[in-house]
Amino acid sequence: MSFRDLGASSDIAPGAGKMFEVDGHNVAIFNLNGEFFAIDDVCTHEEASLSDGAVDGETVECPWHGALFNIKTGAALTMPAVTPVRTYAVKVEGGRILIDVGAESPAAQS
């Protein structure tokens, strides 16, 4: 795995998300009570930025049409989205968020 440093974990408040561009991918990083997860930032329905959506537990709501996605697995949970978003391996070391856009998260594989 080839992890890239995205910055301080303290920059993303619990229950919030933030978009980063990593190797040509727009990736949304979410802080779920100190655990960090990464998914494609683009809704699979109409390309809205998911990092701008409301977070409720393990789900994020697309700000345009209300589709819900599981932040841990990338699964599309409600219409109008039917296609999941990709997840990425992410970890925190020394207070820094690290992501590997070449590797899917373990949660999405289970």
Secondary structure, DSSP 8 states (H G I E B T S, - for coil): ---EEEEEGGGS-TTEEEEEEETTEEEEEEEETTEEEEEESB-TTT--BGGGSEEETTEEE-TTT--EEETTT--B-STT--S---EEEEEEETTEEEEETTS--HHHH-
